[in-house]
Amino acid sequence: MWRCGTRRRGNNRTHLLYIYEAIHRTLQRLDGKMQVIVMEHADLDAPAFSEHVVERWSYGNDTGLVPSTWMETGTSES
């Protein structure tokens, strides 16, 4: 298990998983007394992440965080 202050080699997904595991443990200890909202583009298979995903937002099926109707195509900023 990774602990704050220790160094481990690994890729970014591994390090991100450590963060989610810490959030998961903290929420378990607080027994529902705290809510955490995380917006992240990663999609990890680990239960500490996947069991808590409420919504997967995607522009492919028009459920993006920003509605596609708000987007203008063909414009450029100067």
GUGU-145076 format. One line per field, with one value per residue: residue in one letter; x, y, z of N, C-alpha, C in turn; residue number from 1; chain. Coordinates in steps of 0.001 Angstrom, whole numbers, padded with zeros to 6 digits. Layout:
! residues N
residu = (a / ...) .
n_X = (X / ...) .
n_Y = (Y / ...) .
n_Z = (Z / ...) .
ca_X = (X / ...) .
ca_Y = (Y / ...) .
ca_Z = (Z / ...) .
c_X = (X / ...) .
c_Y = (Y / ...) .
c_Z = (Z / ...) .
num = (NUM / ...) .
chaine = (A / ...) .
! end
This chain:
! residues 78
residu = (m / w / r / c / g / t / r / r / r / g / n / n / r / t / h / l / l / y / i / y / e / a / i / h / r / t / l / q / r / l / d / g / k / m / q / v / i / v / m / e / h / a / d / l / d / a / p / a / f / s / e / h / v / v / e / r / w / s / y / g / n / d / t / g / l / v / p / s / t / w / m / e / t / g / t / s / e / s) .
n_X = (000848 / 000506 / 001850 / 001587 / 004382 / 006148 / 008078 / 007284 / 007819 / 006082 / 003386 / 001329 / -001381 / -001303 / -000474 / -002646 / -004621 / -003791 / -004480 / -007293 / -007805 / -007061 / -009004 / -011259 / -010795 / -010874 / -013518 / -014877 / -014122 / -015361 / -017987 / -020248 / -020511 / -019453 / -019220 / -017678 / -016873 / -015536 / -014038 / -012761 / -010859 / -009915 / -010590 / -010765 / -010401 / -010318 / -011955 / -012043 / -012326 / -014167 / -016549 / -017738 / -018431 / -020801 / -021834 / -021009 / -019818 / -020155 / -019326 / -019911 / -022381 / -023927 / -024045 / -022348 / -020473 / -020613 / -023256 / -023809 / -025187 / -024321 / -021975 / -020227 / -019597 / -016998 / -016111 / -013595 / -011251 / -009852) .
n_Y = (-001170 / 002223 / 005000 / 008333 / 010369 / 008385 / 006963 / 005638 / 003932 / 004192 / 004331 / 007103 / 006364 / 004508 / 006091 / 007828 / 006028 / 005490 / 007893 / 007827 / 005564 / 006508 / 008506 / 006849 / 005244 / 007251 / 008187 / 005870 / 005717 / 008000 / 007358 / 008142 / 010826 / 012747 / 014084 / 013589 / 015102 / 014391 / 015282 / 013770 / 012642 / 010102 / 006559 / 004171 / 000672 / -000321 / -001152 / 000884 / 003116 / 002586 / 001620 / 003843 / 005578 / 007665 / 008862 / 008736 / 010949 / 011948 / 013215 / 011801 / 010514 / 012656 / 013453 / 015141 / 017160 / 019882 / 021067 / 020126 / 021946 / 024365 / 024787 / 026326 / 025812 / 026262 / 028792 / 031139 / 032243 / 035433) .
n_Z = (000000 / -000759 / 000885 / 002067 / 001586 / 000993 / -001672 / -004737 / -007725 / -010785 / -013161 / -014331 / -014085 / -012037 / -009895 / -009811 / -009061 / -006441 / -005234 / -005464 / -003920 / -001412 / -001046 / -001034 / 001290 / 003231 / 003006 / 003770 / 006475 / 007430 / 007243 / 005556 / 006165 / 004618 / 001347 / -001764 / -004741 / -007759 / -010715 / -013379 / -016137 / -016416 / -016460 / -014429 / -013673 / -011130 / -008047 / -006038 / -007514 / -009716 / -008497 / -007488 / -009448 / -010747 / -013011 / -016428 / -018522 / -021835 / -024999 / -027221 / -026960 / -026458 / -023751 / -022467 / -020108 / -020646 / -022449 / -025862 / -027373 / -026516 / -027730 / -030334 / -033690 / -036094 / -035412 / -034537 / -032122 / -031616) .
ca_X = (000000 / 001246 / 001621 / 002081 / 005751 / 007001 / 008208 / 007143 / 007842 / 004895 / 002862 / 000353 / -002620 / -001050 / -000481 / -004028 / -005334 / -003445 / -005290 / -008674 / -007845 / -007039 / -010346 / -012155 / -010581 / -011344 / -014984 / -015319 / -013943 / -016320 / -019294 / -021325 / -020599 / -018797 / -019386 / -016584 / -017181 / -014281 / -014196 / -011495 / -011056 / -009491 / -011632 / -010007 / -011178 / -010209 / -013187 / -011990 / -012758 / -015335 / -017770 / -018284 / -018764 / -022249 / -022174 / -019928 / -020263 / -019500 / -019893 / -020334 / -023817 / -024500 / -024232 / -021161 / -020634 / -021097 / -024173 / -023309 / -025883 / -023579 / -020749 / -020350 / -018575 / -016572 / -015697 / -012220 / -010990 / -008745) .
ca_Y = (000000 / 003473 / 005939 / 009676 / 010543 / 007338 / 007087 / 004422 / 004160 / 003694 / 005252 / 008069 / 005680 / 003912 / 007180 / 008292 / 005022 / 005716 / 009021 / 007364 / 004646 / 007344 / 009091 / 005744 / 004913 / 008379 / 008177 / 004742 / 006087 / 009050 / 006699 / 008903 / 012199 / 013650 / 013756 / 014060 / 015150 / 014430 / 015262 / 013248 / 011993 / 008699 / 005574 / 003059 / -000531 / -000672 / -000885 / 002153 / 004131 / 002225 / 001424 / 005123 / 006393 / 007867 / 009237 / 008842 / 011989 / 011751 / 013977 / 010834 / 010247 / 013949 / 013604 / 015841 / 018103 / 021098 / 020632 / 020397 / 023118 / 025553 / 024857 / 026875 / 025269 / 027154 / 030111 / 031182 / 033353 / 036280) .
ca_Z = (000000 / -000848 / 001990 / 001823 / 002035 / 000448 / -003120 / -005520 / -009165 / -011457 / -014153 / -013841 / -013694 / -010726 / -008919 / -009708 / -008273 / -005033 / -004767 / -005293 / -002777 / -000206 / -000939 / -000682 / 002707 / 004042 / 002999 / 004588 / 007877 / 007785 / 007272 / 004939 / 006675 / 003678 / -000066 / -002597 / -006165 / -008500 / -012165 / -013885 / -017426 / -016349 / -016180 / -013857 / -013389 / -009713 / -007309 / -005315 / -008478 / -010535 / -007701 / -007062 / -010614 / -010843 / -014383 / -017410 / -019444 / -023116 / -026113 / -028235 / -026825 / -026091 / -022308 / -021991 / -019014 / -021300 / -023521 / -027202 / -027906 / -026095 / -028532 / -031675 / -034587 / -037153 / -034947 / -034015 / -031192 / -032037) .
c_X = (000892 / 000885 / 002211 / 003499 / 006688 / 007060 / 008089 / 007206 / 006573 / 004402 / 001800 / -000946 / -002469 / -001108 / -001890 / -004855 / -005025 / -004282 / -006728 / -008813 / -007836 / -008393 / -011334 / -012030 / -011107 / -012859 / -015540 / -015217 / -014972 / -017768 / -020437 / -021454 / -019921 / -019054 / -018214 / -017042 / -015866 / -014613 / -012837 / -011761 / -010618 / -010691 / -010930 / -010925 / -011207 / -011483 / -013187 / -012408 / -014106 / -016628 / -018452 / -018625 / -020285 / -022654 / -020913 / -020414 / -019465 / -020151 / -020397 / -021818 / -024552 / -024871 / -023034 / -021483 / -021142 / -021999 / -023655 / -023988 / -025183 / -022345 / -021071 / -019248 / -018229 / -016191 / -014272 / -012077 / -009798 / -008129) .
c_Y = (001231 / 004361 / 007290 / 009782 / 009448 / 007512 / 005717 / 004777 / 003569 / 004718 / 006168 / 007419 / 005051 / 004975 / 007733 / 007316 / 005183 / 006853 / 008575 / 006378 / 005430 / 008010 / 008040 / 005389 / 006016 / 008386 / 007011 / 005085 / 007126 / 008569 / 007592 / 010342 / 013214 / 013154 / 014345 / 014004 / 015347 / 014383 / 014906 / 012534 / 010533 / 007805 / 004308 / 001893 / -000882 / -000290 / 000441 / 003307 / 003746 / 002056 / 002739 / 006055 / 006457 / 008135 / 009264 / 009790 / 011877 / 012613 / 013046 / 010519 / 011476 / 014047 / 014309 / 016821 / 019447 / 020652 / 021018 / 021605 / 024417 / 025787 / 025432 / 026280 / 026316 / 028552 / 030040 / 032394 / 034135 / 036945) .
c_Z = (000000 / 000320 / 001614 / 002369 / 001557 / -001055 / -003734 / -006979 / -009759 / -012448 / -013551 / -013390 / -012316 / -009645 / -008729 / -008878 / -006793 / -004442 / -004521 / -004140 / -001466 / 000012 / -000460 / 000806 / 003620 / 004128 / 003812 / 006070 / 008332 / 007724 / 006766 / 005381 / 005756 / 002266 / -000825 / -004045 / -006900 / -009981 / -012752 / -015199 / -017427 / -016077 / -015723 / -013537 / -011901 / -008960 / -006551 / -006220 / -009088 / -009744 / -007349 / -008224 / -010737 / -012278 / -015223 / -018490 / -020726 / -024180 / -027203 / -028162 / -026290 / -024611 / -021693 / -020874 / -019521 / -022445 / -024904 / -027827 / -027507 / -026977 / -029896 / -032522 / -035619 / -036704 / -034449 / -033126 / -031703 / -030835) .
num = (1 / 2 / 3 / 4 / 5 / 6 / 7 / 8 / 9 / 10 / 11 / 12 / 13 / 14 / 15 / 16 / 17 / 18 / 19 / 20 / 21 / 22 / 23 / 24 / 25 / 26 / 27 / 28 / 29 / 30 / 31 / 32 / 33 / 34 / 35 / 36 / 37 / 38 / 39 / 40 / 41 / 42 / 43 / 44 / 45 / 46 / 47 / 48 / 49 / 50 / 51 / 52 / 53 / 54 / 55 / 56 / 57 / 58 / 59 / 60 / 61 / 62 / 63 / 64 / 65 / 66 / 67 / 68 / 69 / 70 / 71 / 72 / 73 / 74 / 75 / 76 / 77 / 78) .
chaine = (A / A / A / A / A / A / A / A / A / A / A / A / A / A / A / A / A / A / A / A / A / A / A / A / A / A / A / A / A / A / A / A / A / A / A / A / A / A / A / A / A / A / A / A / A / A / A / A / A / A / A / A / A / A / A / A / A / A / A / A / A / A / A / A / A / A / A / A / A / A / A / A / A / A / A / A / A / A) .
! end
